[in-house]
Amino acid sequence: MAPDPNSRHEVVHGPFQAFFRTTQFWRRATGIYLSYKGAQTKAQALRLGGWDTEKLKEVHWKPHHAWAGEEMYSLCVDMRGFYLKVGQFLGARGDFMPLPVCERLSRLHDQVPPMPPAQTKEVIERELNAPLEDVFEWIDLEKPLGSASISQVHKAKLRKKKFSRRQRKQAAAYTRHIVAPGDDLGSIARANNVLVSDIERLNTGVGLSELQPGSLIRLPSSRDAHLGPSSSAIAAADARSSSHGPHKGIVAVKVQYPDAYPTMALDLGNVKAAAQFLQKTEIKFDLTSAVTELANQIKLEFDFVREANIMDQISSQLQRHKGISKKIEIPCSVPGLVTRRLLVMNFLDGLQITRLGDKTKKLSRKKRKVAVERIVHRVAEAYGRQLLYGGLFQADGHPGNILVMKGARIGLIDYGQSKQLPMESKLAFAQLIHALDEQNDSQIGEALGRLGVVLEAGDPALTSRMAYGMFDTRGRVDPFDPNSPLKKMAVKHFPSDMFFVLRVVQLLRGLSTHMGVNNFSTAHQWRPFADDTLRQHGLLPPAKLWWQESAFTGEA
C-alpha cells in the first residue's frame, strides 16, 4: 500500500528503526527473488508437459511479471529512499526487463507520493528565509510537477517588484565571522541566530562542509535588519527584470525532503549486499563497483548548490555549439535563489517522454516514425555532446528527466547526479566509440583495456559482443538471457568512472526499444563527436576536406 500523501516524510532514526527497515527490505526483496526461482522451476515442468514458448509467455510468465512488477512498485513507494532510484532505473530498461514490470515501475518516474503542501511550504520558507508571497506571485503546492527519491518540484511565478537602493543595501548587510575550533555550519547559525541557508547564500563557492579554524566567512546582519525586504525577494525581482531571466517569471522550484540522506545511506548498504549476492549467483558482472560508485555520487546529490553550478555549466557548454538551442535546452538556475536544499530554475514547458505516446497516437504511422526517431536522436545527441566534448554530463538517466518540448526540442532536467570524466577516460571512450562504429574487433578490445574494463580471457568476437552490449544501443547484454555474453565471459572489473556512461547507454537503449526505433546506434551517432575530440588531441589525423576527398577517390 502506498504511503498516505498527507503524512509528513519521515526519516530513519536510531538502531531499532534502521534494523526494522533493513529487515523489511530483505523480507520483501527475498520474496520477489524466490518467486522467480519458483516460477522458473514451474516453467521447466510446463515445458516438459508440452507447453510451447508462446503459451508459457502469455499464460505463465505475463501474470507473474505483472504481480512481481506491482510488488516491486509497492516496495519502492512504501520504503522510498534509494529503492526509488533502483526502481526508476529498472523501469527504464525495456531492453531486458519484462514489459509488465517496466509498465508498473515506470510510474516511479513521476508518480511518487509527495510531501503534503504544509510541510513543503515550511521547507521552502525556511530555505528562502522569507514568506512565500514575498518571493512568488504564486506557487502550486497542491500538485507538484514531479516527485522522486530525494526531492519534489513545483511550478511557480516570481514576484515582480522594485526595491530602493537603501532596501537593497539593508538586505545585503553582513558581518565577518572567524571560525573557531569545533565550529560547523549548524553551530555557527544557532549561536548567531541566523539561518544556515542565509550563510550559504553569502558564501557561494566556500567549502562550508569542511570549515577550517581561523577562516573567515560572512554572516547575515542581525535579524532586525531583515524587517526590510529579504535577499530572496530582491533576487526574485532581479530575475523578473533581467532579459536573461525566466520567461515571464515562470520557474521550477526543487525542494529537498528533510533529512533524507541517512535513510538513503542505509538503503545503499542493503543494495550493496544484494549486488554482492547477485554477482556471485546470477550475473557475472562487477556489480559491487557499480553500487560503490553510486554511493559516492549520492552524497553529492544532496547539495543543490553543486547541482545548480553543474547544470549552468552544461547549459553554457552546449550553447557554444551552433544551432543546438533549436534542438536541446538545459535549465538555468536563478541567482540568489539556490541553497543546499532548494533550487529555483527556469521552467521548461514540455511533456515527459514517457507520456509521448498519447500525443503521437493520432499521427499517421509514417509521421509518428519520423517524430519518434527525431526525438530519440536528439536525446542521444544531447548526451553524446556532453560525454565527448566537455566530459561533464547528466548521469541520472531515466525517462522522467527527459522532456519533449514544442518543435521536438528536448529538455534535460535534474543534475543532482552528474559526472565529470577525467581526460584520460574521455579519450579512451572516444577511441572505443570510433572502434565500435568501425566494427573493428581488435581496436574494440584495445579500447576496452584503455578504459580499464577487465574481462575474462575470451575470443575477440565475444569481447566485441560485450562491448556493444555495454556501450552501443545496437548491442544487448541481458543478464537473464541464457545466451547472454555475461553467462560466457565475466566482467572482473568495471571502472567507476564509466558506470554512469553505461547508465546513459542503457537509458538510450531502453528508450529506442520502447519507442520502436530499430537499428539505432549510439556509436554511429556519436562517432563525429568522438572523432572531433580525438583530432583535437592528435589521436586521429585531420579530416580530409571535400576537394581532397574528391581528388583522392577520383569522384566529381
C-alpha positions in Angstrom: 0.0 0.0 0.0 1.3 3.5 -0.9 2.0 5.9 2.0 -0.6 8.4 3.0 0.2 11.6 0.9 -1.0 13.8 3.8 1.6 12.3 6.2 4.9 14.0 6.8 8.0 12.5 5.3 9.8 10.6 8.0 13.5 9.7 8.3 15.1 6.6 9.9 16.4 7.5 13.4 18.1 5.1 15.8 19.2 1.5 15.5 15.7 0.0 16.0 14.2 1.8 13.1 17.3 1.0 10.9 17.0 -2.7 11.8 13.3 -2.7 11.1 13.8 -1.0 7.7 16.6 -3.4 6.7 14.5 -6.4 7.8 11.6 -5.1 5.8 13.6 -4.7 2.6 15.2 -8.2 2.8 11.8 -9.8 3.5 10.1 -8.2 0.5 13.1 -8.5 -1.9 13.7 -12.1 -1.0 10.0 -12.9 -1.6 10.2 -11.5 -5.1 13.5 -13.3 -5.9 12.3 -16.7 -4.6 9.0 -16.3 -6.5 11.1 -16.0 -9.7 13.1 -19.1 -8.9 9.9 -21.0 -8.3 8.4 -19.7 -11.5 11.5 -20.8 -13.4 11.1 -24.4 -12.0 7.4 -24.4 -12.8 8.1 -23.2 -16.4 10.5 -26.1 -16.9 7.8 -28.5 -15.8 5.2 -26.9 -18.0 7.6 -27.1 -21.0 8.1 -30.8 -20.4 4.4 -31.1 -20.3 4.1 -29.8 -23.8 3.7 -26.0 -23.4 5.3 -24.0 -26.2 7.2 -20.8 -25.8 4.2 -18.5 -26.7 1.9 -20.2 -24.3 4.4 -20.0 -21.5 4.9 -16.3 -22.2 1.2 -15.4 -22.2 -0.3 -17.8 -19.6 2.6 -18.4 -17.2 5.1 -15.5 -17.3 2.9 -12.5 -18.2 0.8 -12.7 -15.0 3.8 -13.4 -12.9 5.7 -10.4 -14.2 2.6 -8.3 -13.6 2.5 -9.5 -10.0 6.2 -9.0 -9.5 6.1 -5.5 -11.0 3.4 -4.5 -8.6 5.3 -5.9 -5.7 8.5 -4.0 -6.8 6.5 -0.8 -7.2 4.9 -1.2 -3.7 8.4 -1.8 -2.2 9.8 1.3 -3.8 6.9 3.6 -2.9 6.5 2.3 0.6 10.1 2.4 1.5 11.2 5.3 -0.7 14.9 6.3 -0.2 17.4 4.7 -2.6 14.9 1.9 -3.6 13.0 4.6 -5.6 16.2 5.2 -7.6 16.6 1.5 -8.3 13.0 1.2 -9.4 13.3 4.2 -11.7 16.4 2.6 -13.3 14.8 -0.8 -13.8 11.6 0.8 -15.1 13.6 2.4 -18.0 15.2 -0.9 -19.0 12.7 -2.1 -21.6 15.5 -3.8 -23.4 15.8 -6.6 -20.9 13.2 -6.1 -18.1 9.8 -7.8 -18.8 7.3 -5.3 -20.2 4.7 -5.8 -17.4 7.4 -4.9 -14.8 8.5 -1.9 -16.8 4.9 -0.6 -17.1 4.5 -0.7 -13.4 7.9 0.7 -12.4 7.7 3.5 -15.0 5.2 5.1 -12.7 8.1 5.9 -10.4 9.5 8.4 -12.9 6.9 11.0 -11.9 4.1 9.5 -9.7 5.7 9.2 -6.3 3.6 10.4 -3.4 4.9 13.9 -2.5 5.3 15.9 0.8 2.0 17.5 1.9 1.6 21.2 1.0 2.0 22.5 4.5 5.3 20.7 5.0 6.6 21.8 1.6 5.7 25.5 2.4 7.6 25.2 5.7 10.7 23.8 4.0 10.7 26.5 1.2 10.2 29.4 3.6 13.0 28.2 5.9 15.4 27.9 3.0 14.5 31.3 1.5 14.2 33.0 4.9 11.1 34.8 3.6 7.4 34.2 3.3 6.4 32.6 0.0 4.4 35.7 -1.0 7.5 37.9 -0.8 9.2 35.8 -3.4 6.5 34.3 -5.6 3.3 35.7 -7.1 2.0 32.2 -6.9 3.3 28.6 -6.3 1.4 25.4 -6.9 1.9 23.4 -3.7 -1.0 21.1 -4.3 0.2 19.4 -7.4 4.0 19.0 -7.8 5.4 18.8 -11.4 7.2 15.7 -10.2 8.3 13.9 -7.0 11.1 11.4 -6.7 13.6 9.9 -4.2 15.1 13.0 -2.5 13.0 15.9 -3.7 9.9 17.2 -5.5 9.4 20.1 -7.9 6.7 22.8 -8.0 5.8 25.4 -10.7 5.8 29.0 -9.6 5.9 32.6 -10.8 8.5 35.0 -9.4 7.2 38.2 -7.9 8.0 41.4 -9.8 8.7 44.4 -7.5 11.0 47.4 -7.3 13.3 48.0 -4.4 15.2 51.2 -3.4 19.0 51.3 -3.1 18.6 51.6 0.7 16.4 48.5 0.8 18.9 46.5 -1.2 21.8 47.6 1.0 19.8 46.6 4.1 19.1 43.2 2.7 22.7 42.6 1.7 24.3 43.6 5.0 26.6 41.1 6.6 29.3 40.7 9.2 32.5 38.7 9.2 32.9 35.7 11.5 36.1 33.9 12.4 35.6 30.1 12.5 36.6 28.6 15.9 37.8 25.0 16.5 34.9 22.6 16.6 32.6 25.0 14.7 30.3 23.7 12.0 27.7 25.4 9.9 24.8 24.4 12.2 26.5 25.6 15.5 27.5 28.9 13.9 24.0 29.5 12.7 22.5 28.7 16.1 25.0 30.8 18.0 24.3 33.9 15.8 20.6 33.4 15.5 20.7 33.2 11.7 19.7 30.6 9.1 22.1 28.1 7.5 20.5 28.9 4.1 21.4 32.6 4.6 25.0 31.8 5.4 25.2 29.6 2.3 23.9 32.4 0.1 26.5 34.8 1.4 29.4 32.3 1.0 28.9 30.9 -2.5 32.0 28.9 -3.6 33.2 28.5 0.0 33.7 24.9 1.3 31.2 25.2 4.2 31.0 21.5 4.7 34.7 21.4 6.0 35.3 24.7 7.8 38.8 25.3 8.9 39.6 27.1 12.3 40.7 30.7 11.7 39.0 31.0 8.3 36.6 34.0 7.6 33.0 33.6 6.5 30.2 36.1 6.0 27.2 36.1 8.3 23.9 38.0 7.8 23.5 41.0 10.0 21.1 40.7 12.9 17.6 39.5 12.3 16.4 43.1 12.9 18.0 44.1 9.6 15.5 41.8 7.8 12.5 43.9 8.8 13.0 45.2 5.3 13.0 43.0 2.2 14.8 39.7 2.2 17.6 38.9 -0.2 15.4 36.2 -1.7 12.7 38.8 -2.6 15.3 41.0 -4.2 16.8 38.1 -6.1 13.3 37.2 -7.4 12.6 40.8 -8.5 16.0 41.0 -10.3 15.4 37.8 -12.2 12.0 39.1 -13.3 13.5 42.3 -14.7 16.5 40.6 -16.4 16.4 39.9 -20.1 18.2 36.6 -19.3 15.7 35.7 -16.5 13.0 33.0 -16.7 10.4 33.6 -19.4 7.5 35.6 -17.9 9.0 34.8 -14.4 7.8 31.2 -14.6 10.2 28.9 -12.6 10.5 25.3 -11.3 11.2 25.1 -7.5 13.0 21.9 -6.4 12.6 21.1 -2.7 14.6 18.5 -0.9 12.9 16.2 1.6 14.1 17.0 5.1 16.8 14.6 6.5 16.6 12.2 3.5 20.3 11.3 3.4 20.5 9.0 6.5 17.8 6.8 5.0 19.5 6.8 1.6 22.8 5.8 3.2 21.2 2.8 5.0 19.5 1.7 1.8 22.8 1.8 -0.1 24.2 -0.7 2.3 21.3 -3.1 1.7 21.6 -2.7 -2.1 25.3 -3.3 -2.0 24.7 -6.6 -0.1 22.1 -7.6 -2.7 24.5 -6.7 -5.5 27.2 -8.9 -4.0 24.8 -11.8 -3.8 23.6 -11.5 -7.4 27.2 -11.1 -8.6 28.1 -14.5 -7.0 24.9 -16.3 -8.0 23.2 -14.8 -11.1 25.2 -12.1 -13.0 28.9 -12.2 -14.0 29.4 -8.5 -13.7 31.2 -6.3 -11.3 28.1 -5.0 -9.6 29.8 -4.1 -6.3 31.9 -1.4 -8.0 28.8 0.0 -9.6 27.0 0.3 -6.3 30.1 1.8 -4.6 30.2 4.5 -7.3 26.5 5.2 -6.8 27.2 5.6 -3.1 29.9 8.1 -3.8 27.6 10.1 -6.0 24.5 10.0 -3.8 26.0 12.3 -1.1 26.8 14.9 -3.8 23.2 14.7 -5.0 22.0 16.4 -1.7 23.9 19.6 -2.5 21.7 21.7 -4.7 24.3 24.5 -4.9 26.6 22.0 -6.6 23.8 20.8 -8.8 23.0 24.4 -9.9 26.6 25.1 -10.8 26.9 21.9 -12.9 23.5 22.5 -14.6 24.6 26.0 -15.6 28.0 24.8 -16.8 26.5 22.1 -19.0 23.9 24.6 -20.4 26.7 27.0 -21.2 28.9 24.3 -22.9 26.0 23.1 -25.1 25.1 26.6 -26.2 28.5 27.0 -27.7 27.6 24.5 -30.4 25.9 26.2 -33.4 22.2 25.6 -33.7 22.0 23.5 -30.6 19.3 25.7 -28.9 16.9 24.7 -31.6 17.2 21.1 -30.5 18.2 20.9 -26.9 17.6 23.0 -23.8 19.0 22.8 -20.3 17.5 24.8 -17.4 19.5 27.6 -15.7 19.4 28.4 -12.0 18.1 31.7 -10.7 20.9 33.6 -8.9 20.2 34.2 -5.2 17.5 31.5 -5.0 19.7 28.5 -4.6 20.7 26.8 -1.3 21.9 23.3 -0.5 18.3 22.1 -0.1 16.4 24.4 -2.5 16.9 25.1 -6.2 14.9 27.6 -8.3 15.4 27.4 -12.0 13.7 28.4 -15.2 10.7 26.3 -16.1 10.9 24.1 -19.2 7.4 23.7 -20.8 7.4 20.2 -22.1 5.9 16.7 -21.9 7.7 13.9 -20.2 8.9 11.5 -22.8 7.1 8.7 -21.0 3.8 10.4 -22.0 4.6 11.0 -25.6 2.5 8.1 -26.8 -0.7 10.0 -26.1 0.4 12.9 -28.3 1.7 10.8 -31.2 -1.0 8.1 -31.4 -3.2 10.4 -33.7 -0.3 10.8 -36.2 -0.1 8.6 -39.3 2.3 5.7 -38.9 4.9 7.4 -41.2 4.7 10.7 -39.3 4.9 9.0 -36.0 8.0 7.1 -37.1 9.7 10.3 -38.2 8.8 12.1 -34.9 10.0 9.4 -32.5 13.2 8.9 -34.5 14.0 12.6 -34.3 13.3 12.7 -30.6 15.5 9.7 -29.8 18.3 11.1 -32.0 18.1 14.4 -30.2 18.2 12.9 -26.8 21.2 10.8 -27.8 22.9 13.9 -29.3 22.5 15.8 -26.0 24.2 13.1 -24.1 26.9 12.5 -26.8 27.9 16.1 -26.8 28.2 16.2 -23.0 30.2 13.0 -22.8 32.6 13.5 -25.7 33.3 17.3 -25.6 33.2 18.7 -22.1 33.1 15.2 -20.4 30.7 16.7 -17.8 27.3 15.0 -18.1 23.9 14.4 -16.5 24.2 10.9 -15.1 20.8 10.2 -13.6 19.4 8.7 -16.7 15.7 7.8 -16.6 12.8 8.9 -18.8 11.3 11.1 -16.1 14.2 13.5 -16.6 13.6 14.0 -20.4 11.0 16.5 -21.7 9.8 16.8 -25.2 9.1 20.5 -26.0 7.5 22.4 -28.8 9.1 21.7 -32.2 10.5 18.3 -30.9 13.1 20.2 -28.8 14.5 18.2 -25.9 14.8 19.4 -22.3 17.1 17.6 -19.9 16.4 18.2 -16.2 17.8 17.0 -12.9 21.6 17.3 -12.5 21.9 16.0 -8.9 23.8 13.0 -10.2 26.4 14.4 -12.6 29.8 13.1 -13.5 33.0 14.6 -14.9 35.0 12.2 -16.9 38.8 12.6 -16.5 40.5 13.4 -19.7 42.1 10.0 -20.0 38.8 8.3 -19.7 37.1 10.6 -22.1 39.7 10.0 -24.8 39.6 6.2 -24.2 35.8 6.3 -24.5 36.1 8.3 -27.8 38.5 5.7 -29.1 36.0 3.0 -28.2 33.2 4.8 -29.9 35.4 5.1 -33.1 36.2 1.4 -32.9 32.6 0.3 -32.3 31.4 2.3 -35.4 34.3 0.8 -37.4 33.3 -2.7 -36.2 36.9 -3.5 -35.6 37.3 -6.3 -33.0 41.0 -5.7 -32.3 40.5 -2.0 -31.8 37.5 -2.6 -29.6 39.5 -4.9 -27.3 42.3 -2.4 -27.1 39.9 0.5 -26.3 38.2 -1.5 -23.6 41.6 -2.2 -22.0 42.4 1.6 -22.1 39.1 2.3 -20.3 40.1 -0.2 -17.6 37.4 -2.8 -18.3 38.8 -6.2 -17.3 37.2 -9.2 -18.9 37.8 -12.9 -18.6 40.0 -14.2 -21.4 38.0 -15.0 -24.5 37.8 -14.7 -28.2 37.8 -11.1 -29.7 34.3 -11.6 -31.2 32.8 -12.3 -27.7 34.7 -9.3 -26.3 33.2 -7.2 -29.0 29.7 -8.5 -28.2 30.2 -7.5 -24.6 31.4 -4.0 -25.7 28.4 -3.5 -27.9 26.1 -4.6 -25.1 27.7 -2.1 -22.7 28.4 0.9 -24.9 26.3 0.8 -28.0 22.5 0.6 -28.3 22.9 -2.0 -31.1 24.2 -4.5 -28.6 22.3 -6.3 -25.9 23.6 -7.7 -22.6 20.6 -9.3 -20.9 21.6 -10.8 -17.6 18.5 -13.0 -17.7 19.2 -14.4 -21.2 20.9 -17.8 -21.1 22.8 -16.9 -24.3 24.0 -13.5 -22.9 27.7 -12.9 -23.2 27.6 -12.3 -19.4 27.0 -16.0 -19.0 30.1 -16.8 -21.1 32.5 -14.1 -20.1 32.7 -12.4 -16.6 33.4 -8.7 -16.2 36.0 -8.9 -13.5 36.4 -5.1 -13.1 34.4 -2.2 -14.4 35.9 1.3 -13.8 33.8 3.5 -11.6 34.2 6.5 -14.0 32.4 4.5 -16.7 29.4 3.2 -14.7 27.3 6.3 -15.3 28.3 6.2 -19.0 26.9 2.7 -19.0 23.7 4.0 -17.5 23.4 6.6 -20.3 23.7 3.9 -23.0 21.2 1.7 -21.1 18.8 4.6 -20.9 19.1 5.2 -24.7 18.7 1.5 -25.5 15.6 1.3 -23.3 14.1 4.4 -25.0 14.8 3.3 -28.5 13.4 -0.2 -27.8 10.3 1.2 -26.1 9.6 3.8 -28.8 10.2 1.3 -31.6 13.3 2.9 -33.1 15.0 -0.1 -34.7 18.7 -0.4 -35.5 19.6 2.8 -33.6 23.3 3.1 -32.8 24.8 5.5 -30.3 28.2 4.6 -31.6 27.3 5.7 -35.1 25.6 8.9 -33.9 28.4 9.8 -31.5 31.2 9.0 -34.0 31.6 12.6 -35.3 31.9 13.9 -31.7 34.4 11.2 -30.8 36.5 11.9 -33.9 36.4 15.6 -33.3 37.8 15.1 -29.8 40.4 12.6 -30.9 41.6 15.0 -33.7 41.8 17.9 -31.2 44.3 15.7 -29.1 46.3 14.4 -32.1 44.9 10.9 -31.8 43.4 10.9 -35.3 44.8 12.6 -38.5 43.0 15.8 -39.7 39.8 15.2 -41.6 40.1 15.4 -45.4 38.5 18.5 -46.9 35.8 17.8 -49.6 38.1 18.7 -52.5 40.8 16.4 -51.1 38.3 13.6 -50.8 37.1 14.0 -54.4 40.7 14.2 -55.8 41.7 11.0 -53.8 38.7 9.0 -55.0 38.5 10.4 -58.5 34.9 11.4 -57.9 33.5 14.7 -59.2 
